[in-house]
Amino acid sequence: MANTGTPLVELRDISISFGGIKAVDHVTVDLYPGEVVGLLGHNGAGKSTLIKCLSGAYKADGGEILINGEKVEISNPRDARAQNIETIYQTLALADNLDAASNLFLGREIVSPMGFVDDSTMEAETRKILKRLNPNFRKFNVPVSALSGGQRQSVAIARAVYFNAKILIMDEPTAALGPQETQMVAELIQELKAQGLGIFLIEHDIHNVMKLCDRASVMKNGQLVGTVNVNEVTDEDILSMIILGKKPAKAA
């Protein structure tokens, strides 16, 4: 896709070291509204470390983060949330013994004027947001431990979107899901794109990247191999970037 205007996010010249080892070495990537950018590389390539600068889990040693063209400081997850950045980790961070509404509002409960938790309003809001994201979701009154993997993803995504996420970090959202569940998550991602969210997708499965992403940024040994438009390369090209650390000549 042709991106014009100001990126939603720019991670510019980011560097992070741990004990003298450069985990991320002067890496620059960006993300536009309504776009999915895949972050790929072997374990230890630096992709998760890079994105943890954006989520507030790590503080970069060098470089800068721009949101809508403005330089921002992100020192912790609270700073990230203030910039409308939400992270959906592979573990989903859901409370298994609580239902969808209780999970969606966990730590941010709606309280009545009398000071009581307003369960009915929270359930109504949960039904509203999930109807928009996943019209087939029906299991509102059971613990999320009873939900399928795709349904659990729906709850985690709904929580992020309800609290005004504009930038979503998703860590292998289809890992361990079957084909039907994977398709459900793919449809959720398409819906989020249509709503103008920007998504960084940390992914190992190249087929998912080809299916879900607009661009792919590949890292190797802490450095950026390159960023390519997915519709201009093959999965073999991306695999070559991951293994050999070389950008395809046609995408250079």
Long-range contacts (C-beta under 8 A, 24 or more apart in sequence): 1-35, 1-214, 1-215, 1-229, 1-231, 3-32, 3-35, 5-32, 6-68, 6-69, 7-31, 7-32, 7-66, 7-69, 8-32, 8-33, 8-35, 8-67, 8-68, 8-166, 8-167, 8-198, 9-54, 9-65, 9-66, 9-67, 9-167, 9-198, 9-200, 10-65, 10-66, 10-69, 11-50, 11-53, 11-54, 11-63, 11-65, 12-63, 12-64, 12-65, 12-66, 13-62, 13-63, 13-64, 14-50, 14-53, 14-60, 14-62, 14-63, 14-65, 15-60, 15-61, 15-62, 15-63, 16-49, 16-50, 16-53, 16-58, 16-60, 16-61, 17-61, 22-222, 23-49, 23-222, 24-49, 24-50, 24-53, 24-60, 24-222, 25-221, 25-222, 25-223, 26-62, 26-63, 26-223, 27-63, 27-219, 27-222, 27-223, 27-224, 28-63, 28-224, 29-217, 29-224, 29-227, 31-167, 31-198, 31-199, 31-200, 32-198, 33-166, 33-196, 33-197, 33-198, 34-193, 34-194, 34-195, 34-196, 34-197, 34-198, 35-193, 35-198, 35-199, 35-214, 35-215, 36-189, 36-193, 36-198, 36-199, 36-201, 36-212, 36-213, 36-214, 36-215, 37-198, 37-199, 37-200, 37-201, 37-213, 37-214, 37-215, 37-216, 37-217, 37-227, 38-201, 38-202, 38-203, 38-208, 38-209, 38-212, 38-213, 38-215, 38-216, 38-217, 38-230, 39-200, 39-201, 39-202, 39-203, 39-216, 39-217, 39-219, 40-203, 40-204, 40-206, 40-209, 40-216, 40-217, 40-218, 40-219, 40-238, 40-241, 40-242, 41-218, 41-219, 41-220, 41-225, 41-242, 42-220, 42-242, 45-219, 45-220, 45-221, 45-222, 45-242, 46-219, 46-221, 46-222, 46-223, 47-202, 47-217, 47-219, 48-171, 48-202, 50-219, 51-169, 51-200, 51-202, 54-80, 54-85, 54-167, 54-169, 54-200, 55-80, 55-85, 55-87, 55-169, 56-80, 56-81, 56-85, 67-167, 81-163, 83-167, 84-164, 84-165, 84-166, 84-167, 85-165, 85-166, 85-167, 85-168, 85-169, 86-159, 86-160, 86-163, 86-165, 86-167, 86-168, 86-169, 87-168, 87-169, 87-171, 88-153, 88-156, 88-157, 88-160, 88-168, 88-169, 88-170, 88-171, 88-173, 89-171, 90-171, 90-172, 90-173, 90-175, 92-152, 92-153, 92-155, 92-156, 93-156, 94-144, 94-152, 94-155, 94-156, 95-144, 96-143, 96-144, 96-145, 97-143, 97-145, 98-143, 98-144, 99-140, 99-141, 99-142, 99-143, 99-144, 100-126, 100-130, 100-137, 100-139, 100-140, 100-144, 100-147, 100-155, 100-158, 101-125, 101-126, 101-140, 103-144, 103-155, 103-159, 104-129, 104-155, 104-158, 104-159, 104-162, 106-159, 108-163, 125-162, 126-158, 129-158, 129-161, 129-162, 130-154, 130-155, 130-158, 132-191, 133-157, 133-158, 133-161, 133-188, 133-191, 133-192, 134-158, 134-184, 134-187, 134-188, 148-181, 149-176, 149-177, 149-178, 149-181, 150-177, 150-180, 150-181, 150-182, 150-184, 150-185, 151-184, 153-177, 153-181, 153-184, 153-185, 153-188, 154-184, 154-188, 157-188, 157-192, 161-192, 161-195, 161-197, 165-197, 166-196, 166-197, 166-198, 167-197, 167-198, 167-199, 167-200, 168-192, 168-197, 168-198, 168-199, 168-200, 169-199, 169-200, 169-202, 170-199, 170-200, 170-201, 170-202, 171-202, 172-202, 172-203, 172-204, 172-205, 173-201, 174-205, 174-208, 175-204, 182-208, 186-211, 186-212, 206-235, 206-238, 206-239, 207-235, 209-235, 209-238, 210-235, 210-238, 218-242, 220-245, 221-245, 226-251, 226-252
